Amino acid sequence: LESSEGWVSRLIKTALTENQYSALTSFTFNVGAGALQRSTLRMKLNRGECQNAADEFPKWRMAGGRILAGLVRRRAAERALFLD
């Protein structure tokens, strides 16, 4: 978890609320720092497009080429926390 926190701090250049930071740390822990680094979510957030960045969370719902219900729920929870 500490590693994920560090990556979020290094890759996100805009100020974050505590909830945004927590949601991004959860996301990074699950998908990996490389995925965050290459993500449209990160690019939009670093441009200050918070709502557009939040809309990227649901796109990360697949594993093994299939949409997984657990990932749909996880991304919805992360997005809700990010926007809270």
N, CA, C and O atoms as a Maestro MAE file, in Angstrom:
{
 s_m_m2io_version
 :::
 2.0.0
}

f_m_ct {
 s_m_title
 :::
 protein
 m_atom[336] {
  # First column is atom index #
  i_m_mmod_type
  r_m_x_coord
  r_m_y_coord
  r_m_z_coord
  i_m_residue_number
  s_m_chain_name
  s_m_pdb_residue_name
  s_m_pdb_atom_name
  i_m_atomic_number
  :::
  1 25 0.829 -1.187 0.000 1 A "LEU " " N  " 7
  2 3 0.000 0.000 0.000 1 A "LEU " " CA " 6
  3 2 0.876 1.254 0.000 1 A "LEU " " C  " 6
  4 15 0.572 2.223 -0.695 1 A "LEU " " O  " 8
  5 25 1.961 1.237 0.778 2 A "GLU " " N  " 7
  6 3 2.856 2.395 0.814 2 A "GLU " " CA " 6
  7 2 3.453 2.675 -0.563 2 A "GLU " " C  " 6
  8 15 3.623 3.832 -0.946 2 A "GLU " " O  " 8
  9 25 3.765 1.631 -1.293 3 A "SER " " N  " 7
  10 3 4.303 1.807 -2.636 3 A "SER " " CA " 6
  11 2 3.275 2.495 -3.540 3 A "SER " " C  " 6
  12 15 3.619 3.397 -4.304 3 A "SER " " O  " 8
  13 25 2.029 2.069 -3.449 4 A "SER " " N  " 7
  14 3 0.969 2.689 -4.252 4 A "SER " " CA " 6
  15 2 0.793 4.151 -3.884 4 A "SER " " C  " 6
  16 15 0.604 4.992 -4.763 4 A "SER " " O  " 8
  17 25 0.852 4.464 -2.596 5 A "GLU " " N  " 7
  18 3 0.757 5.856 -2.157 5 A "GLU " " CA " 6
  19 2 1.882 6.690 -2.757 5 A "GLU " " C  " 6
  20 15 1.663 7.816 -3.204 5 A "GLU " " O  " 8
  21 25 3.078 6.132 -2.761 6 A "GLY " " N  " 7
  22 3 4.224 6.843 -3.320 6 A "GLY " " CA " 6
  23 2 4.064 7.111 -4.805 6 A "GLY " " C  " 6
  24 15 4.393 8.194 -5.290 6 A "GLY " " O  " 8
  25 25 3.557 6.120 -5.522 7 A "TRP " " N  " 7
  26 3 3.352 6.314 -6.962 7 A "TRP " " CA " 6
  27 2 2.318 7.385 -7.236 7 A "TRP " " C  " 6
  28 15 2.500 8.205 -8.136 7 A "TRP " " O  " 8
  29 25 1.233 7.392 -6.474 8 A "VAL " " N  " 7
  30 3 0.211 8.427 -6.660 8 A "VAL " " CA " 6
  31 2 0.837 9.797 -6.423 8 A "VAL " " C  " 6
  32 15 0.603 10.729 -7.192 8 A "VAL " " O  " 8
  33 25 1.625 9.918 -5.372 9 A "SER " " N  " 7
  34 3 2.266 11.202 -5.065 9 A "SER " " CA " 6
  35 2 3.210 11.646 -6.177 9 A "SER " " C  " 6
  36 15 3.301 12.836 -6.477 9 A "SER " " O  " 8
  37 25 3.910 10.698 -6.785 10 A "ARG " " N  " 7
  38 3 4.859 11.040 -7.852 10 A "ARG " " CA " 6
  39 2 4.177 11.332 -9.187 10 A "ARG " " C  " 6
  40 15 4.620 12.208 -9.930 10 A "ARG " " O  " 8
  41 25 3.116 10.615 -9.492 11 A "LEU " " N  " 7
  42 3 2.516 10.717 -10.829 11 A "LEU " " CA " 6
  43 2 1.442 11.786 -10.960 11 A "LEU " " C  " 6
  44 15 1.190 12.274 -12.061 11 A "LEU " " O  " 8
  45 25 0.813 12.154 -9.864 12 A "ILE " " N  " 7
  46 3 -0.261 13.143 -9.920 12 A "ILE " " CA " 6
  47 2 0.306 14.494 -9.505 12 A "ILE " " C  " 6
  48 15 0.829 14.652 -8.402 12 A "ILE " " O  " 8
  49 25 0.196 15.452 -10.397 13 A "LYS " " N  " 7
  50 3 0.823 16.763 -10.190 13 A "LYS " " CA " 6
  51 2 -0.149 17.827 -9.696 13 A "LYS " " C  " 6
  52 15 0.270 18.944 -9.394 13 A "LYS " " O  " 8
  53 25 -1.423 17.508 -9.607 14 A "THR " " N  " 7
  54 3 -2.405 18.468 -9.115 14 A "THR " " CA " 6
  55 2 -2.706 18.183 -7.652 14 A "THR " " C  " 6
  56 15 -2.474 17.078 -7.161 14 A "THR " " O  " 8
  57 25 -3.221 19.184 -6.968 15 A "ALA " " N  " 7
  58 3 -3.601 19.002 -5.558 15 A "ALA " " CA " 6
  59 2 -4.793 18.050 -5.481 15 A "ALA " " C  " 6
  60 15 -5.722 18.137 -6.284 15 A "ALA " " O  " 8
  61 25 -4.755 17.156 -4.519 16 A "LEU " " N  " 7
  62 3 -5.814 16.171 -4.334 16 A "LEU " " CA " 6
  63 2 -6.459 16.332 -2.965 16 A "LEU " " C  " 6
  64 15 -5.806 16.723 -1.997 16 A "LEU " " O  " 8
  65 25 -7.737 16.028 -2.901 17 A "THR " " N  " 7
  66 3 -8.383 15.924 -1.594 17 A "THR " " CA " 6
  67 2 -7.954 14.587 -0.989 17 A "THR " " C  " 6
  68 15 -7.375 13.746 -1.677 17 A "THR " " O  " 8
  69 25 -8.235 14.401 0.273 18 A "GLU " " N  " 7
  70 3 -7.900 13.137 0.927 18 A "GLU " " CA " 6
  71 2 -8.636 11.972 0.264 18 A "GLU " " C  " 6
  72 15 -8.063 10.900 0.071 18 A "GLU " " O  " 8
  73 25 -9.904 12.186 -0.085 19 A "ASN " " N  " 7
  74 3 -10.684 11.132 -0.729 19 A "ASN " " CA " 6
  75 2 -10.166 10.817 -2.134 19 A "ASN " " C  " 6
  76 15 -10.135 9.653 -2.533 19 A "ASN " " O  " 8
  77 25 -9.767 11.829 -2.876 20 A "GLN " " N  " 7
  78 3 -9.204 11.589 -4.209 20 A "GLN " " CA " 6
  79 2 -7.918 10.774 -4.096 20 A "GLN " " C  " 6
  80 15 -7.698 9.831 -4.855 20 A "GLN " " O  " 8
  81 25 -7.085 11.148 -3.149 21 A "TYR " " N  " 7
  82 3 -5.828 10.440 -2.919 21 A "TYR " " CA " 6
  83 2 -6.088 8.984 -2.541 21 A "TYR " " C  " 6
  84 15 -5.419 8.080 -3.041 21 A "TYR " " O  " 8
  85 25 -7.060 8.761 -1.660 22 A "SER " " N  " 7
  86 3 -7.401 7.397 -1.234 22 A "SER " " CA " 6
  87 2 -7.938 6.577 -2.398 22 A "SER " " C  " 6
  88 15 -7.557 5.419 -2.565 22 A "SER " " O  " 8
  89 25 -8.813 7.158 -3.201 23 A "ALA " " N  " 7
  90 3 -9.371 6.438 -4.351 23 A "ALA " " CA " 6
  91 2 -8.272 6.084 -5.347 23 A "ALA " " C  " 6
  92 15 -8.250 4.971 -5.873 23 A "ALA " " O  " 8
  93 25 -7.376 7.006 -5.606 24 A "LEU " " N  " 7
  94 3 -6.287 6.748 -6.547 24 A "LEU " " CA " 6
  95 2 -5.301 5.724 -6.005 24 A "LEU " " C  " 6
  96 15 -4.747 4.933 -6.769 24 A "LEU " " O  " 8
  97 25 -5.076 5.730 -4.700 25 A "THR " " N  " 7
  98 3 -4.202 4.730 -4.089 25 A "THR " " CA " 6
  99 2 -4.813 3.339 -4.217 25 A "THR " " C  " 6
  100 15 -4.108 2.383 -4.541 25 A "THR " " O  " 8
  101 25 -6.102 3.217 -3.970 26 A "SER " " N  " 7
  102 3 -6.794 1.943 -4.141 26 A "SER " " CA " 6
  103 2 -6.699 1.469 -5.590 26 A "SER " " C  " 6
  104 15 -6.386 0.308 -5.857 26 A "SER " " O  " 8
  105 25 -6.969 2.372 -6.508 27 A "PHE " " N  " 7
  106 3 -6.900 2.074 -7.943 27 A "PHE " " CA " 6
  107 2 -5.500 1.582 -8.310 27 A "PHE " " C  " 6
  108 15 -5.354 0.565 -8.988 27 A "PHE " " O  " 8
  109 25 -4.477 2.303 -7.865 28 A "THR " " N  " 7
  110 3 -3.092 1.969 -8.198 28 A "THR " " CA " 6
  111 2 -2.694 0.638 -7.583 28 A "THR " " C  " 6
  112 15 -2.005 -0.157 -8.222 28 A "THR " " O  " 8
  113 25 -3.117 0.383 -6.353 29 A "PHE " " N  " 7
  114 3 -2.836 -0.887 -5.702 29 A "PHE " " CA " 6
  115 2 -3.405 -2.044 -6.521 29 A "PHE " " C  " 6
  116 15 -2.794 -3.109 -6.605 29 A "PHE " " O  " 8
  117 25 -4.560 -1.836 -7.116 30 A "ASN " " N  " 7
  118 3 -5.236 -2.897 -7.860 30 A "ASN " " CA " 6
  119 2 -4.700 -3.068 -9.276 30 A "ASN " " C  " 6
  120 15 -4.490 -4.199 -9.714 30 A "ASN " " O  " 8
  121 25 -4.475 -1.983 -10.001 31 A "VAL " " N  " 7
  122 3 -4.079 -2.098 -11.415 31 A "VAL " " CA " 6
  123 2 -2.579 -1.942 -11.641 31 A "VAL " " C  " 6
  124 15 -2.070 -2.341 -12.688 31 A "VAL " " O  " 8
  125 25 -1.874 -1.374 -10.687 32 A "GLY " " N  " 7
  126 3 -0.434 -1.186 -10.816 32 A "GLY " " CA " 6
  127 2 -0.054 0.231 -11.210 32 A "GLY " " C  " 6
  128 15 -0.821 0.945 -11.856 32 A "GLY " " O  " 8
  129 25 1.144 0.617 -10.808 33 A "ALA " " N  " 7
  130 3 1.626 1.972 -11.065 33 A "ALA " " CA " 6
  131 2 1.828 2.233 -12.555 33 A "ALA " " C  " 6
  132 15 1.592 3.347 -13.022 33 A "ALA " " O  " 8
  133 25 2.257 1.233 -13.297 34 A "GLY " " N  " 7
  134 3 2.458 1.403 -14.731 34 A "GLY " " CA " 6
  135 2 1.155 1.725 -15.443 34 A "GLY " " C  " 6
  136 15 1.119 2.550 -16.356 34 A "GLY " " O  " 8
  137 25 0.087 1.066 -15.017 35 A "ALA " " N  " 7
  138 3 -1.223 1.341 -15.613 35 A "ALA " " CA " 6
  139 2 -1.663 2.767 -15.294 35 A "ALA " " C  " 6
  140 15 -2.180 3.468 -16.164 35 A "ALA " " O  " 8
  141 25 -1.459 3.197 -14.049 36 A "LEU " " N  " 7
  142 3 -1.796 4.582 -13.697 36 A "LEU " " CA " 6
  143 2 -0.973 5.548 -14.535 36 A "LEU " " C  " 6
  144 15 -1.505 6.529 -15.055 36 A "LEU " " O  " 8
  145 25 0.302 5.280 -14.666 37 A "GLN " " N  " 7
  146 3 1.189 6.175 -15.402 37 A "GLN " " CA " 6
  147 2 0.749 6.343 -16.852 37 A "GLN " " C  " 6
  148 15 0.841 7.442 -17.399 37 A "GLN " " O  " 8
  149 25 0.274 5.275 -17.482 38 A "ARG " " N  " 7
  150 3 -0.133 5.315 -18.885 38 A "ARG " " CA " 6
  151 2 -1.592 5.709 -19.073 38 A "ARG " " C  " 6
  152 15 -2.051 5.853 -20.206 38 A "ARG " " O  " 8
  153 25 -2.316 5.884 -17.991 39 A "SER " " N  " 7
  154 3 -3.774 6.034 -18.078 39 A "SER " " CA " 6
  155 2 -4.235 7.424 -18.507 39 A "SER " " C  " 6
  156 15 -3.591 8.436 -18.233 39 A "SER " " O  " 8
  157 25 -5.363 7.428 -19.182 40 A "THR " " N  " 7
  158 3 -6.053 8.658 -19.511 40 A "THR " " CA " 6
  159 2 -6.548 9.322 -18.235 40 A "THR " " C  " 6
  160 15 -6.612 10.549 -18.159 40 A "THR " " O  " 8
  161 25 -6.895 8.529 -17.240 41 A "LEU " " N  " 7
  162 3 -7.320 9.061 -15.945 41 A "LEU " " CA " 6
  163 2 -6.252 10.016 -15.399 41 A "LEU " " C  " 6
  164 15 -6.564 11.140 -15.007 41 A "LEU " " O  " 8
  165 25 -4.989 9.562 -15.376 42 A "ARG " " N  " 7
  166 3 -3.895 10.402 -14.868 42 A "ARG " " CA " 6
  167 2 -3.718 11.644 -15.734 42 A "ARG " " C  " 6
  168 15 -3.543 12.743 -15.207 42 A "ARG " " O  " 8
  169 25 -3.760 11.487 -17.030 43 A "MET " " N  " 7
  170 3 -3.550 12.629 -17.919 43 A "MET " " CA " 6
  171 2 -4.635 13.691 -17.714 43 A "MET " " C  " 6
  172 15 -4.342 14.885 -17.648 43 A "MET " " O  " 8
  173 25 -5.886 13.243 -17.616 44 A "LYS " " N  " 7
  174 3 -6.976 14.196 -17.407 44 A "LYS " " CA " 6
  175 2 -6.868 14.866 -16.045 44 A "LYS " " C  " 6
  176 15 -7.082 16.072 -15.925 44 A "LYS " " O  " 8
  177 25 -6.541 14.100 -15.035 45 A "LEU " " N  " 7
  178 3 -6.414 14.668 -13.696 45 A "LEU " " CA " 6
  179 2 -5.291 15.703 -13.636 45 A "LEU " " C  " 6
  180 15 -5.454 16.762 -13.031 45 A "LEU " " O  " 8
  181 25 -4.167 15.402 -14.254 46 A "ASN " " N  " 7
  182 3 -3.045 16.349 -14.256 46 A "ASN " " CA " 6
  183 2 -3.337 17.602 -15.074 46 A "ASN " " C  " 6
  184 15 -2.650 18.612 -14.918 46 A "ASN " " O  " 8
  185 25 -4.344 17.553 -15.941 47 A "ARG " " N  " 7
  186 3 -4.790 18.750 -16.665 47 A "ARG " " CA " 6
  187 2 -5.863 19.503 -15.882 47 A "ARG " " C  " 6
  188 15 -6.366 20.526 -16.345 47 A "ARG " " O  " 8
  189 25 -6.210 19.006 -14.709 48 A "GLY " " N  " 7
  190 3 -7.217 19.662 -13.877 48 A "GLY " " CA " 6
  191 2 -8.642 19.285 -14.222 48 A "GLY " " C  " 6
  192 15 -9.577 19.957 -13.786 48 A "GLY " " O  " 8
  193 25 -8.829 18.238 -14.985 49 A "GLU " " N  " 7
  194 3 -10.161 17.799 -15.402 49 A "GLU " " CA " 6
  195 2 -10.671 16.713 -14.456 49 A "GLU " " C  " 6
  196 15 -10.733 15.539 -14.822 49 A "GLU " " O  " 8
  197 25 -11.033 17.114 -13.241 50 A "CYS " " N  " 7
  198 3 -11.407 16.140 -12.203 50 A "CYS " " CA " 6
  199 2 -12.619 15.298 -12.584 50 A "CYS " " C  " 6
  200 15 -12.592 14.078 -12.419 50 A "CYS " " O  " 8
  201 25 -13.673 15.916 -13.087 51 A "GLN " " N  " 7
  202 3 -14.872 15.153 -13.449 51 A "GLN " " CA " 6
  203 2 -14.572 14.181 -14.580 51 A "GLN " " C  " 6
  204 15 -14.993 13.026 -14.540 51 A "GLN " " O  " 8
  205 25 -13.847 14.648 -15.584 52 A "ASN " " N  " 7
  206 3 -13.477 13.775 -16.694 52 A "ASN " " CA " 6
  207 2 -12.580 12.636 -16.228 52 A "ASN " " C  " 6
  208 15 -12.701 11.511 -16.714 52 A "ASN " " O  " 8
  209 25 -11.683 12.917 -15.291 53 A "ALA " " N  " 7
  210 3 -10.829 11.861 -14.733 53 A "ALA " " CA " 6
  211 2 -11.683 10.833 -13.993 53 A "ALA " " C  " 6
  212 15 -11.458 9.631 -14.129 53 A "ALA " " O  " 8
  213 25 -12.653 11.293 -13.216 54 A "ALA " " N  " 7
  214 3 -13.538 10.385 -12.474 54 A "ALA " " CA " 6
  215 2 -14.295 9.468 -13.424 54 A "ALA " " C  " 6
  216 15 -14.563 8.313 -13.094 54 A "ALA " " O  " 8
  217 25 -14.635 9.972 -14.583 55 A "ASP " " N  " 7
  218 3 -15.375 9.182 -15.564 55 A "ASP " " CA " 6
  219 2 -14.526 8.072 -16.189 55 A "ASP " " C  " 6
  220 15 -15.056 7.219 -16.901 55 A "ASP " " O  " 8
  221 25 -13.226 8.073 -15.932 56 A "GLU " " N  " 7
  222 3 -12.339 7.031 -16.444 56 A "GLU " " CA " 6
  223 2 -12.347 5.774 -15.568 56 A "GLU " " C  " 6
  224 15 -12.051 4.686 -16.061 56 A "GLU " " O  " 8
  225 25 -12.682 5.903 -14.278 57 A "PHE " " N  " 7
  226 3 -12.654 4.743 -13.380 57 A "PHE " " CA " 6
  227 2 -13.441 3.548 -13.920 57 A "PHE " " C  " 6
  228 15 -12.916 2.435 -13.926 57 A "PHE " " O  " 8
  229 25 -14.690 3.742 -14.376 58 A "PRO " " N  " 7
  230 3 -15.475 2.576 -14.824 58 A "PRO " " CA " 6
  231 2 -14.890 1.833 -16.027 58 A "PRO " " C  " 6
  232 15 -15.259 0.686 -16.282 58 A "PRO " " O  " 8
  233 25 -14.002 2.460 -16.750 59 A "LYS " " N  " 7
  234 3 -13.407 1.815 -17.921 59 A "LYS " " CA " 6
  235 2 -12.452 0.682 -17.537 59 A "LYS " " C  " 6
  236 15 -12.118 -0.162 -18.368 59 A "LYS " " O  " 8
  237 25 -12.017 0.667 -16.276 60 A "TRP " " N  " 7
  238 3 -11.053 -0.323 -15.782 60 A "TRP " " CA " 6
  239 2 -11.782 -1.476 -15.091 60 A "TRP " " C  " 6
  240 15 -11.572 -1.730 -13.904 60 A "TRP " " O  " 8
  241 25 -12.624 -2.157 -15.829 61 A "ARG " " N  " 7
  242 3 -13.481 -3.192 -15.243 61 A "ARG " " CA " 6
  243 2 -13.215 -4.583 -15.811 61 A "ARG " " C  " 6
  244 15 -13.944 -5.526 -15.504 61 A "ARG " " O  " 8
  245 25 -12.189 -4.717 -16.626 62 A "MET " " N  " 7
  246 3 -11.936 -5.991 -17.293 62 A "MET " " CA " 6
  247 2 -10.684 -6.677 -16.762 62 A "MET " " C  " 6
  248 15 -9.711 -6.035 -16.367 62 A "MET " " O  " 8
  249 25 -10.745 -8.004 -16.768 63 A "ALA " " N  " 7
  250 3 -9.580 -8.849 -16.464 63 A "ALA " " CA " 6
  251 2 -9.707 -10.096 -17.327 63 A "ALA " " C  " 6
  252 15 -10.782 -10.690 -17.419 63 A "ALA " " O  " 8
  253 25 -8.634 -10.480 -17.941 64 A "GLY " " N  " 7
  254 3 -8.668 -11.648 -18.803 64 A "GLY " " CA " 6
  255 2 -9.610 -11.496 -19.977 64 A "GLY " " C  " 6
  256 15 -10.149 -12.482 -20.479 64 A "GLY " " O  " 8
  257 25 -9.813 -10.249 -20.424 65 A "GLY " " N  " 7
  258 3 -10.677 -9.996 -21.565 65 A "GLY " " CA " 6
  259 2 -12.164 -10.023 -21.251 65 A "GLY " " C  " 6
  260 15 -12.996 -9.958 -22.156 65 A "GLY " " O  " 8
  261 25 -12.499 -10.118 -19.970 66 A "ARG " " N  " 7
  262 3 -13.919 -10.170 -19.563 66 A "ARG " " CA " 6
  263 2 -14.219 -9.088 -18.545 66 A "ARG " " C  " 6
  264 15 -13.369 -8.722 -17.734 66 A "ARG " " O  " 8
  265 25 -15.437 -8.585 -18.601 67 A "ILE " " N  " 7
  266 3 -15.906 -7.639 -17.584 67 A "ILE " " CA " 6
  267 2 -16.240 -8.441 -16.336 67 A "ILE " " C  " 6
  268 15 -17.011 -9.399 -16.394 67 A "ILE " " O  " 8
  269 25 -15.658 -8.049 -15.212 68 A "LEU " " N  " 7
  270 3 -15.897 -8.738 -13.948 68 A "LEU " " CA " 6
  271 2 -16.764 -7.881 -13.035 68 A "LEU " " C  " 6
  272 15 -16.500 -6.695 -12.842 68 A "LEU " " O  " 8
  273 25 -17.791 -8.490 -12.485 69 A "ALA " " N  " 7
  274 3 -18.718 -7.771 -11.605 69 A "ALA " " CA " 6
  275 2 -17.988 -7.153 -10.417 69 A "ALA " " C  " 6
  276 15 -18.315 -6.043 -9.998 69 A "ALA " " O  " 8
  277 25 -17.011 -7.858 -9.877 70 A "GLY " " N  " 7
  278 3 -16.249 -7.332 -8.751 70 A "GLY " " CA " 6
  279 2 -15.490 -6.065 -9.107 70 A "GLY " " C  " 6
  280 15 -15.399 -5.143 -8.297 70 A "GLY " " O  " 8
  281 25 -14.944 -6.017 -10.314 71 A "LEU " " N  " 7
  282 3 -14.225 -4.816 -10.747 71 A "LEU " " CA " 6
  283 2 -15.188 -3.679 -11.055 71 A "LEU " " C  " 6
  284 15 -14.856 -2.513 -10.840 71 A "LEU " " O  " 8
  285 25 -16.366 -4.001 -11.551 72 A "VAL " " N  " 7
  286 3 -17.376 -2.967 -11.780 72 A "VAL " " CA " 6
  287 2 -17.726 -2.311 -10.440 72 A "VAL " " C  " 6
  288 15 -17.799 -1.085 -10.346 72 A "VAL " " O  " 8
  289 25 -17.943 -3.133 -9.406 73 A "ARG " " N  " 7
  290 3 -18.266 -2.598 -8.070 73 A "ARG " " CA " 6
  291 2 -17.096 -1.806 -7.482 73 A "ARG " " C  " 6
  292 15 -17.289 -0.729 -6.917 73 A "ARG " " O  " 8
  293 25 -15.899 -2.339 -7.617 74 A "ARG " " N  " 7
  294 3 -14.718 -1.663 -7.073 74 A "ARG " " CA " 6
  295 2 -14.510 -0.299 -7.723 74 A "ARG " " C  " 6
  296 15 -14.280 0.692 -7.030 74 A "ARG " " O  " 8
  297 25 -14.588 -0.245 -9.051 75 A "ARG " " N  " 7
  298 3 -14.395 1.025 -9.745 75 A "ARG " " CA " 6
  299 2 -15.496 2.018 -9.402 75 A "ARG " " C  " 6
  300 15 -15.229 3.214 -9.291 75 A "ARG " " O  " 8
  301 25 -16.724 1.549 -9.234 76 A "ALA " " N  " 7
  302 3 -17.825 2.440 -8.839 76 A "ALA " " CA " 6
  303 2 -17.558 3.013 -7.457 76 A "ALA " " C  " 6
  304 15 -17.806 4.195 -7.219 76 A "ALA " " O  " 8
  305 25 -17.055 2.189 -6.543 77 A "ALA " " N  " 7
  306 3 -16.744 2.659 -5.188 77 A "ALA " " CA " 6
  307 2 -15.589 3.656 -5.210 77 A "ALA " " C  " 6
  308 15 -15.631 4.670 -4.514 77 A "ALA " " O  " 8
  309 25 -14.558 3.372 -6.006 78 A "GLU " " N  " 7
  310 3 -13.424 4.295 -6.107 78 A "GLU " " CA " 6
  311 2 -13.862 5.621 -6.713 78 A "GLU " " C  " 6
  312 15 -13.445 6.685 -6.254 78 A "GLU " " O  " 8
  313 25 -14.694 5.562 -7.732 79 A "ARG " " N  " 7
  314 3 -15.185 6.790 -8.367 79 A "ARG " " CA " 6
  315 2 -16.020 7.601 -7.390 79 A "ARG " " C  " 6
  316 15 -15.872 8.821 -7.314 79 A "ARG " " O  " 8
  317 25 -16.895 6.940 -6.641 80 A "ALA " " N  " 7
  318 3 -17.731 7.638 -5.659 80 A "ALA " " CA " 6
  319 2 -16.873 8.293 -4.595 80 A "ALA " " C  " 6
  320 15 -17.134 9.433 -4.209 80 A "ALA " " O  " 8
  321 25 -15.845 7.589 -4.109 81 A "LEU " " N  " 7
  322 3 -14.952 8.165 -3.104 81 A "LEU " " CA " 6
  323 2 -14.191 9.350 -3.706 81 A "LEU " " C  " 6
  324 15 -14.041 10.387 -3.060 81 A "LEU " " O  " 8
  325 25 -13.716 9.196 -4.929 82 A "PHE " " N  " 7
  326 3 -12.981 10.260 -5.613 82 A "PHE " " CA " 6
  327 2 -13.811 11.538 -5.714 82 A "PHE " " C  " 6
  328 15 -13.286 12.639 -5.548 82 A "PHE " " O  " 8
  329 25 -15.106 11.388 -5.985 83 A "LEU " " N  " 7
  330 3 -15.998 12.545 -6.169 83 A "LEU " " CA " 6
  331 2 -16.556 13.101 -4.866 83 A "LEU " " C  " 6
  332 15 -17.134 14.187 -4.855 83 A "LEU " " O  " 8
  333 25 -16.389 12.370 -3.772 84 A "ASP " " N  " 7
  334 3 -16.944 12.798 -2.485 84 A "ASP " " CA " 6
  335 2 -16.104 13.883 -1.831 84 A "ASP " " C  " 6
  336 15 -16.438 14.350 -0.742 84 A "ASP " " O  " 8
  :::
 }
 m_bond[335] {
  # First column is bond index #
  i_m_from
  i_m_to
  i_m_order
  :::
  1 1 2 1
  2 2 3 1
  3 3 4 2
  4 3 5 1
  5 5 6 1
  6 6 7 1
  7 7 8 2
  8 7 9 1
  9 9 10 1
  10 10 11 1
  11 11 12 2
  12 11 13 1
  13 13 14 1
  14 14 15 1
  15 15 16 2
  16 15 17 1
  17 17 18 1
  18 18 19 1
  19 19 20 2
  20 19 21 1
  21 21 22 1
  22 22 23 1
  23 23 24 2
  24 23 25 1
  25 25 26 1
  26 26 27 1
  27 27 28 2
  28 27 29 1
  29 29 30 1
  30 30 31 1
  31 31 32 2
  32 31 33 1
  33 33 34 1
  34 34 35 1
  35 35 36 2
  36 35 37 1
  37 37 38 1
  38 38 39 1
  39 39 40 2
  40 39 41 1
  41 41 42 1
  42 42 43 1
  43 43 44 2
  44 43 45 1
  45 45 46 1
  46 46 47 1
  47 47 48 2
  48 47 49 1
  49 49 50 1
  50 50 51 1
  51 51 52 2
  52 51 53 1
  53 53 54 1
  54 54 55 1
  55 55 56 2
  56 55 57 1
  57 57 58 1
  58 58 59 1
  59 59 60 2
  60 59 61 1
  61 61 62 1
  62 62 63 1
  63 63 64 2
  64 63 65 1
  65 65 66 1
  66 66 67 1
  67 67 68 2
  68 67 69 1
  69 69 70 1
  70 70 71 1
  71 71 72 2
  72 71 73 1
  73 73 74 1
  74 74 75 1
  75 75 76 2
  76 75 77 1
  77 77 78 1
  78 78 79 1
  79 79 80 2
  80 79 81 1
  81 81 82 1
  82 82 83 1
  83 83 84 2
  84 83 85 1
  85 85 86 1
  86 86 87 1
  87 87 88 2
  88 87 89 1
  89 89 90 1
  90 90 91 1
  91 91 92 2
  92 91 93 1
  93 93 94 1
  94 94 95 1
  95 95 96 2
  96 95 97 1
  97 97 98 1
  98 98 99 1
  99 99 100 2
  100 99 101 1
  101 101 102 1
  102 102 103 1
  103 103 104 2
  104 103 105 1
  105 105 106 1
  106 106 107 1
  107 107 108 2
  108 107 109 1
  109 109 110 1
  110 110 111 1
  111 111 112 2
  112 111 113 1
  113 113 114 1
  114 114 115 1
  115 115 116 2
  116 115 117 1
  117 117 118 1
  118 118 119 1
  119 119 120 2
  120 119 121 1
  121 121 122 1
  122 122 123 1
  123 123 124 2
  124 123 125 1
  125 125 126 1
  126 126 127 1
  127 127 128 2
  128 127 129 1
  129 129 130 1
  130 130 131 1
  131 131 132 2
  132 131 133 1
  133 133 134 1
  134 134 135 1
  135 135 136 2
  136 135 137 1
  137 137 138 1
  138 138 139 1
  139 139 140 2
  140 139 141 1
  141 141 142 1
  142 142 143 1
  143 143 144 2
  144 143 145 1
  145 145 146 1
  146 146 147 1
  147 147 148 2
  148 147 149 1
  149 149 150 1
  150 150 151 1
  151 151 152 2
  152 151 153 1
  153 153 154 1
  154 154 155 1
  155 155 156 2
  156 155 157 1
  157 157 158 1
  158 158 159 1
  159 159 160 2
  160 159 161 1
  161 161 162 1
  162 162 163 1
  163 163 164 2
  164 163 165 1
  165 165 166 1
  166 166 167 1
  167 167 168 2
  168 167 169 1
  169 169 170 1
  170 170 171 1
  171 171 172 2
  172 171 173 1
  173 173 174 1
  174 174 175 1
  175 175 176 2
  176 175 177 1
  177 177 178 1
  178 178 179 1
  179 179 180 2
  180 179 181 1
  181 181 182 1
  182 182 183 1
  183 183 184 2
  184 183 185 1
  185 185 186 1
  186 186 187 1
  187 187 188 2
  188 187 189 1
  189 189 190 1
  190 190 191 1
  191 191 192 2
  192 191 193 1
  193 193 194 1
  194 194 195 1
  195 195 196 2
  196 195 197 1
  197 197 198 1
  198 198 199 1
  199 199 200 2
  200 199 201 1
  201 201 202 1
  202 202 203 1
  203 203 204 2
  204 203 205 1
  205 205 206 1
  206 206 207 1
  207 207 208 2
  208 207 209 1
  209 209 210 1
  210 210 211 1
  211 211 212 2
  212 211 213 1
  213 213 214 1
  214 214 215 1
  215 215 216 2
  216 215 217 1
  217 217 218 1
  218 218 219 1
  219 219 220 2
  220 219 221 1
  221 221 222 1
  222 222 223 1
  223 223 224 2
  224 223 225 1
  225 225 226 1
  226 226 227 1
  227 227 228 2
  228 227 229 1
  229 229 230 1
  230 230 231 1
  231 231 232 2
  232 231 233 1
  233 233 234 1
  234 234 235 1
  235 235 236 2
  236 235 237 1
  237 237 238 1
  238 238 239 1
  239 239 240 2
  240 239 241 1
  241 241 242 1
  242 242 243 1
  243 243 244 2
  244 243 245 1
  245 245 246 1
  246 246 247 1
  247 247 248 2
  248 247 249 1
  249 249 250 1
  250 250 251 1
  251 251 252 2
  252 251 253 1
  253 253 254 1
  254 254 255 1
  255 255 256 2
  256 255 257 1
  257 257 258 1
  258 258 259 1
  259 259 260 2
  260 259 261 1
  261 261 262 1
  262 262 263 1
  263 263 264 2
  264 263 265 1
  265 265 266 1
  266 266 267 1
  267 267 268 2
  268 267 269 1
  269 269 270 1
  270 270 271 1
  271 271 272 2
  272 271 273 1
  273 273 274 1
  274 274 275 1
  275 275 276 2
  276 275 277 1
  277 277 278 1
  278 278 279 1
  279 279 280 2
  280 279 281 1
  281 281 282 1
  282 282 283 1
  283 283 284 2
  284 283 285 1
  285 285 286 1
  286 286 287 1
  287 287 288 2
  288 287 289 1
  289 289 290 1
  290 290 291 1
  291 291 292 2
  292 291 293 1
  293 293 294 1
  294 294 295 1
  295 295 296 2
  296 295 297 1
  297 297 298 1
  298 298 299 1
  299 299 300 2
  300 299 301 1
  301 301 302 1
  302 302 303 1
  303 303 304 2
  304 303 305 1
  305 305 306 1
  306 306 307 1
  307 307 308 2
  308 307 309 1
  309 309 310 1
  310 310 311 1
  311 311 312 2
  312 311 313 1
  313 313 314 1
  314 314 315 1
  315 315 316 2
  316 315 317 1
  317 317 318 1
  318 318 319 1
  319 319 320 2
  320 319 321 1
  321 321 322 1
  322 322 323 1
  323 323 324 2
  324 323 325 1
  325 325 326 1
  326 326 327 1
  327 327 328 2
  328 327 329 1
  329 329 330 1
  330 330 331 1
  331 331 332 2
  332 331 333 1
  333 333 334 1
  334 334 335 1
  335 335 336 2
  :::
 }
}
